[in-house]
Amino acid sequence: GEAGGDDKIEFLAETLSLLCPISMRRIVVPIKGKACTHRACFDRDTWAQYQGSVNKAVTCPIQDCKQQIEGLEDTKIDNDISAILKKVGAGQNAVVLGPDGKVENRSDADDVVIIDDD
């Protein structure tokens, strides 16, 4: 059988997508619900359009998050992700975060897939 030794990796590093889960485009202004505890974000303008079109509280678009978000006043900008978006190249759609939340430059990581859009 398979050894269950891979379970610990998640705590050491986390691959964070820089794509909005709604539009699948790169995030411009990263936000999440004020009550959300995950690191992942979604794009403010995309979310505002989406939420405005349904015009009611919606569930956070991040996978496995069940938080209800009423409107933009229910969200916060994530300054850490903002800084990451400014720092990494425009073609990079994911980063690996270490346990401290800092970006790890892991060009050697064959388990991280960077998708180029062009």
Contacts in CASP RR format, 6 or more apart in sequence:
PFRMAT RR
TARGET T0000
AUTHOR 0000-0000-0000
METHOD contacts of the structure
MODEL  1
GEAGGDDKIEFLAETLSLLCPISMRRIVVPIKGKACTHRACFDRDTWAQY
QGSVNKAVTCPIQDCKQQIEGLEDTKIDNDISAILKKVGAGQNAVVLGPD
GKVENRSDADDVVIIDDD
11 99 0 8 1.000
12 98 0 8 1.000
12 99 0 8 1.000
13 96 0 8 1.000
13 97 0 8 1.000
13 98 0 8 1.000
13 99 0 8 1.000
13 104 0 8 1.000
13 106 0 8 1.000
14 39 0 8 1.000
14 96 0 8 1.000
14 97 0 8 1.000
14 98 0 8 1.000
15 94 0 8 1.000
15 95 0 8 1.000
15 96 0 8 1.000
15 97 0 8 1.000
15 112 0 8 1.000
16 39 0 8 1.000
16 40 0 8 1.000
16 81 0 8 1.000
16 84 0 8 1.000
16 94 0 8 1.000
16 95 0 8 1.000
16 96 0 8 1.000
16 97 0 8 1.000
17 40 0 8 1.000
17 93 0 8 1.000
17 94 0 8 1.000
18 26 0 8 1.000
18 27 0 8 1.000
18 81 0 8 1.000
18 84 0 8 1.000
18 85 0 8 1.000
18 88 0 8 1.000
18 92 0 8 1.000
18 93 0 8 1.000
18 94 0 8 1.000
18 95 0 8 1.000
19 25 0 8 1.000
19 26 0 8 1.000
19 27 0 8 1.000
19 93 0 8 1.000
19 94 0 8 1.000
20 26 0 8 1.000
20 27 0 8 1.000
20 42 0 8 1.000
20 43 0 8 1.000
20 46 0 8 1.000
20 47 0 8 1.000
20 61 0 8 1.000
21 40 0 8 1.000
21 42 0 8 1.000
21 61 0 8 1.000
21 62 0 8 1.000
21 63 0 8 1.000
22 42 0 8 1.000
22 43 0 8 1.000
22 46 0 8 1.000
22 47 0 8 1.000
22 50 0 8 1.000
22 61 0 8 1.000
23 43 0 8 1.000
23 46 0 8 1.000
25 43 0 8 1.000
25 46 0 8 1.000
26 85 0 8 1.000
26 90 0 8 1.000
26 91 0 8 1.000
26 93 0 8 1.000
26 117 0 8 1.000
27 41 0 8 1.000
27 42 0 8 1.000
27 43 0 8 1.000
27 81 0 8 1.000
27 85 0 8 1.000
28 43 0 8 1.000
28 44 0 8 1.000
28 45 0 8 1.000
28 85 0 8 1.000
29 43 0 8 1.000
29 44 0 8 1.000
29 45 0 8 1.000
29 77 0 8 1.000
29 82 0 8 1.000
30 41 0 8 1.000
30 42 0 8 1.000
30 43 0 8 1.000
30 44 0 8 1.000
30 77 0 8 1.000
30 78 0 8 1.000
30 81 0 8 1.000
30 82 0 8 1.000
30 85 0 8 1.000
31 41 0 8 1.000
31 42 0 8 1.000
31 43 0 8 1.000
31 44 0 8 1.000
31 47 0 8 1.000
31 72 0 8 1.000
31 75 0 8 1.000
31 76 0 8 1.000
31 77 0 8 1.000
31 78 0 8 1.000
32 38 0 8 1.000
32 40 0 8 1.000
32 41 0 8 1.000
32 42 0 8 1.000
32 60 0 8 1.000
32 62 0 8 1.000
32 75 0 8 1.000
32 76 0 8 1.000
32 78 0 8 1.000
33 60 0 8 1.000
33 67 0 8 1.000
33 69 0 8 1.000
33 74 0 8 1.000
33 75 0 8 1.000
33 76 0 8 1.000
34 74 0 8 1.000
34 75 0 8 1.000
34 76 0 8 1.000
35 67 0 8 1.000
36 60 0 8 1.000
36 62 0 8 1.000
36 65 0 8 1.000
36 67 0 8 1.000
38 62 0 8 1.000
38 65 0 8 1.000
39 78 0 8 1.000
39 80 0 8 1.000
39 81 0 8 1.000
39 97 0 8 1.000
39 101 0 8 1.000
40 62 0 8 1.000
40 63 0 8 1.000
41 62 0 8 1.000
41 78 0 8 1.000
41 81 0 8 1.000
42 61 0 8 1.000
42 62 0 8 1.000
44 72 0 8 1.000
44 75 0 8 1.000
44 77 0 8 1.000
47 61 0 8 1.000
47 72 0 8 1.000
47 75 0 8 1.000
48 72 0 8 1.000
50 58 0 8 1.000
50 61 0 8 1.000
51 58 0 8 1.000
51 69 0 8 1.000
51 71 0 8 1.000
51 72 0 8 1.000
57 68 0 8 1.000
57 69 0 8 1.000
57 70 0 8 1.000
57 71 0 8 1.000
58 68 0 8 1.000
58 69 0 8 1.000
59 65 0 8 1.000
59 66 0 8 1.000
59 67 0 8 1.000
59 68 0 8 1.000
59 69 0 8 1.000
60 66 0 8 1.000
60 67 0 8 1.000
60 68 0 8 1.000
60 69 0 8 1.000
69 75 0 8 1.000
80 101 0 8 1.000
84 95 0 8 1.000
84 103 0 8 1.000
87 103 0 8 1.000
88 95 0 8 1.000
88 103 0 8 1.000
91 116 0 8 1.000
91 117 0 8 1.000
91 118 0 8 1.000
92 114 0 8 1.000
93 114 0 8 1.000
93 115 0 8 1.000
93 116 0 8 1.000
93 117 0 8 1.000
94 112 0 8 1.000
94 113 0 8 1.000
94 114 0 8 1.000
94 115 0 8 1.000
95 103 0 8 1.000
95 104 0 8 1.000
96 103 0 8 1.000
96 104 0 8 1.000
96 106 0 8 1.000
96 109 0 8 1.000
96 112 0 8 1.000
97 103 0 8 1.000
97 104 0 8 1.000
98 104 0 8 1.000
106 112 0 8 1.000
END
